[in-house]
Amino acid sequence: MEHWTDQAALARVTGVVIPAYFSATPSDEMVSRLLWMTLGDTHHYVPLGNVWVVVDGDPRTASLLEPLRQRLLAEQGATFHSLPLPENRGKLAALKEGVGALLAASPDVQYIAVRDGDGDHMAADIPPLVRVADYLARAYAHTDLIVIGARRSRHRPMGWVRGELEALLDRVTLDALAYALAREGRALNLRHCAEGAVPDLSSGYKVYGRRAAQRLFVDLQPQLETLSPADYWHYGPETVTVVEGVLAGTILAEVRRYTWDGQPTTSFGEFRQVALYGELLAWVYARLDIPLDVAAQFYDNYTPAMPLRTTGQGRELLDAVRAYALDKARVYRGKSGAIPPPMPMVPFV
């Protein structure tokens, strides 16, 4: 029989970091409701003293958060920590601040669940994610691990186009990682990831072992490569941390979780799709030193079978992301000339 850790014991060594930022679109009432959906039942799963909410330069959210802190204090006799940042610096920067504060304040915490503040990441999913993290920590004898809270569907909560682009980004990132590790005589370990599908690297709900959290959020020096500092801290919380973690030997795993059938609100619409995914792919190509022709092949291996290519607008979007990422990587390397053109596709199925 495998080792079994009592849930109460797991809760005591688990912390939570929640980056919170809302655009001006949702009303105060909706923001308060979403924050309460995120925080209101967290005390059933972890001690509130191990929960840090980092408000990413959003004074309105900070003011709406305070009544929730006081409500939990009155009802539970304890409450979460609020860490408002003076300016909006991006989710990765918020996580760096929050994880650093949690680790410094709670030396017994071994697992850190990162959840968004918009109500989409349910506290009830913390126990299964942490239980897998605890099992792997015992199996590998370290806490250098990431357990991904994989969405049951990428498309339903975010829309079809974003779901397609995130799957594409994750697939190419994994191929690039496998290539980079193979050059070092290493193999990409995906044995703990969900069966059959592309691992959900882009999910914002993850549990980090303490050693991985320390390395990836506290100690890591930014490798900007093709990204500007602003884009690194805004765009990088998922792709950057996974890439840097795997390069350093971090173990990846996945657990299926619930997600809303359509998100109630998102700041994703504020980003331009071609730039967002093109910037991240270019960073992957540059960080992993992927030759341009190989990078183009990775992209072209996946896109022909994508349903997104069945519309003219979808083909234009995929072609634009491809060109943006490859050109950005080409310029970064100081190379001239045209980017590798796509090879012809078989015109029938």
N, C-alpha and C positions, 0 to 999 in steps of 0.2 A: 504494500500500500504506500502510495506517495505521501510525502509530508503534507500536512494540512494545517494552515495557520488560521486560528480563530478570527472571525470577521472583526471583532472588537479590537483585537491586537493589530490587525492590518490597518484599521482606521487610525490608531494612535501613531502610526509611522507614515501616514499619508498627509500631504499638504496639497493645497489647490492655489493656483495663480490664475486670475481672470483679468485679461486686458479689456478695458471698457472704453468704447468710443462710439458715438452715434452722430450721424449727419444731422443737418437741421430739419430734414423731412419729417421724421416721426414726431408726434406730439409729446408733450411732457408726460401725459397720462400713459401713452404707449411705452415710453422709455422706462418709466417707473414699473410698469407691469412686467416688461421683459427682464428687468434687473431682478424683480422679485421671483419670477419664474426660475432665474438662474441661481438665486441665493437662498430662497425661502425654505427649501428643504435640505440644504447642504448639511445642516447639523446632524441629520440622520446618518450620514456616511463618513464624515470627518469632523474632528473638533474645530469649532469656529475660530479658535486661536491660531489654527494652521492655515487659514484662508486669507489670501491677500488679493485685493481688487486694485488694479493699477489703472487709474483714469488718465488716458493719453491726451493730455492737453485739452480737455473738454469741460469747461467750467459748469455748463448746465448739468452734465451727467454727475459731476462731483456734488453739486447741490442736491440733486434728486437722490443720490445714494445715501446721504446722511440720515434721512428719516428711516430708511431701511435698516441702517446700522442700529439706530436707537430702538426700533421695533424689535429686532432680534435680541438686543440686550435686555429689554423689558420682558420678553417672552421666554428667553432661554437662559438668561443670566450670563451670557457671553455673546460676543459678536466678532465679526471679521475686521481685518485691518484695511483701511483705505489709504492708498498712496497716490495722491493726485500729482501729475507731472505738470510743470509750468507751461509747456508747449507741446503741440502734437509732433511726435518724433517717429511714429510708426509702431506697428505691433511688435516687431522684433525688439525694438528698444524698450517697449513697455515690459516685455517678458524678461529682458535682461535685468531691469530694475526690480521687478517683482520676485523673480527666482532668487536673485541675490539677497533680497531682504528676507525671504522665507528661510533660505539655507542658513543665514547668519543668526536668525532668531530661534531656529528650531533644529538643533544638532541631531535630534533623534529621528527626524523625518528622513525616510529612505526613498519615497516615491512622491513625485510631484505631478499632479494632474493639471494640465493646461486646458482651460475651457473658455470659450467666448462668452461675452456678457449679454448676448442678444436672445437668450432663451432657447437656442437650438441645441445646446449641449446639456443633456439631462443629468442631474446629479446621480440618478439611479444607475447610470452606466459606470460610475466610478468603481464599485466593488469588482465587477468582472475584469476590468482593465488592470486594476491593481493586483488582483489575484494572479493573473498571468505574469505580471511583472515580478511578483514575489516568487513564483515558481521558477522563472528563468534566472532570477538572481541567485537562487539556491543551486540550480543546475550548472550555471557557469561560474559560480563563486565570485560574482561581482555585480555591481548595479550600473554598469555601462550599457544601458539598454533603453530602447524606445518602444512602447506599445501603442500602436495606432488605433484609435477608435474609428474603424472603417465604416463609412456610410453604407447602408443597405442599397442606396441608389444615389449616384452623383447627380442625376438629371432632375429628379423630382423636386428636391429642395431648392436648386439653384437655377433651373432652366436648362433646356437641352444643350444650347450652344456652350455655356460655361462647363457643363458636365463633360462634353466632348473634349474641350480644350484642356481641362484638368487631367483627364485620362491620357491624352496625348503627351502633355508635359511629364507626367509620371512615368509613362512607358519609355520615353526617350531618356529621361534621367536615369532609369534603371539600366538601360542598355549602355549608356555612357559610363556609369559606375562599374558595370561588369567589365567593360573594356579597360578602364583605368586600373582596376584591381588585377586583371589578368596580366598586365604589363609588369606587375610586382610579384607575380606568381601566387596571387590570392584569388579566391572565388567569392562571389557574392552569395551570402547566406540568406535565402528567402524561405527556409523550411518552416518558419513559424508564421508565415503570412497566409492570408485567406486563399482558399482553394480556387484555382481557375481564373480569377480576375486579376487585373492590374492592381497591385497593392496601392492603397489609397494614401500615398505620400502627402497629398495636398490637404488632407483632413486637418482641421484646426484643433481637434480633440485628441490629445495624446497624453500618455503617462511616461515621464522620464524617470529613470533611476537616478539616484542622487549623484553618482559619479558622472553620468552623462549630462545631467543638468548643470553641474559645476563646470564641466568642460565647455559645453555648448553655449551657455548663457552668461557665465561669469568670467571664465578665463580666456575664451576665444577672442583672438584679435581679428577684426574684420578683414576678409579677403575680398576686396571690392571687385577686382578684375574689371569687367565691362560695366558694372553698375556705378551710378553716382551714389554718394553717401545717403541721400534722401531715399533713393529707390532701394538701396540695400536694406535699410531699416524698415521700410514700408512693405516691400515685396517679398522679403526673404525669410519670414518665420518658419515656413514649412520646407521648401526646397533646400534652402541654405543649410538648415540644421540637419536635415537628413543626409545631405551630401557630406558635410563636415563630419557628422557622426560616423557614417559608414567608412569614410577614409581612415578614421581613428580606431576602427574596430568595434563600434557600437553594434549591438545585436538588435535587429528589427523583428517586430511581431505585430500581429493584427488581431483585433477582436471586433466582431460586428456590433454595431450600436444603432440606436434609434435616431432618426432625424425627422424634422417636420416635412410634411408634404407641401413644400413651398415655404420659404423663409418669410417671417412677418416683416422684416426689414433687413437691409444690407447696404453697406457702403460700396459694394462691388461696382455698382453702376457709375461710380465716380471715376473709375479707371477705364482707360482705353484698352480694348481687348488685345489688339495687335501689339501695342507697346508692352502691356503687362506680360503676356506669355512670350513675346519675342525677347524681352529683356532677360527673363528667367532662363530661357533656353540658351541665349548667348552666354550668360554667366556659367551655366553648366558646361558648355563647350570650352570656355576659357579656363575655368577652374580645374577641369579634368584634362586639359590639354588634348582635346579631341581634334584630329585633323579635319579640315573642312569637308573633304570628300567623305570621310567616315561619318561626320555629323549629319551631312545631307542624306547619307544612306539610312542612318537610324530613323530620321524623320520620314523618309520615303518608304521605309518598310512598313510603317504603321498606317499612314494616311490613306492608301488606296482602299482599304476595307472599311473606313469610317463612314457611317451614314451621313455625316456632315457633307461629304463630297457629292451627295446625290442632288444638291441644289446648286444653282449657279452662285448664289451669294455665299454658300458654304465653301465652295471651291475657291472663291476669291479670298475669303478669310484665311483659309489654310495656306494658300499660296503666299499671302501677305505676311503671315507669321513666319513662314519658312524663310522668305527673303530677308525679313527684318533681322531674325536671329543670326543667320549665316553672314549677312553683311556686317552686322555689329561685331561678330567674332573675327571676321576678316580684317576689319579696320583696326581692331585691338591688337592684332598680331603684326600690323604694319605691312600687310600684303596688299598688292594691287591686282587688278584683273577682275574678271567676272566670277561670281559665285558658281559652284557646280550646278548645272541645270538638272531638273528632274528627268529621269529616264522615261520613255513612253510606257503607258499602261496598256494592257490587253484590253481592246475596246468592247469586249462582250463578257458576259458572266454565265 
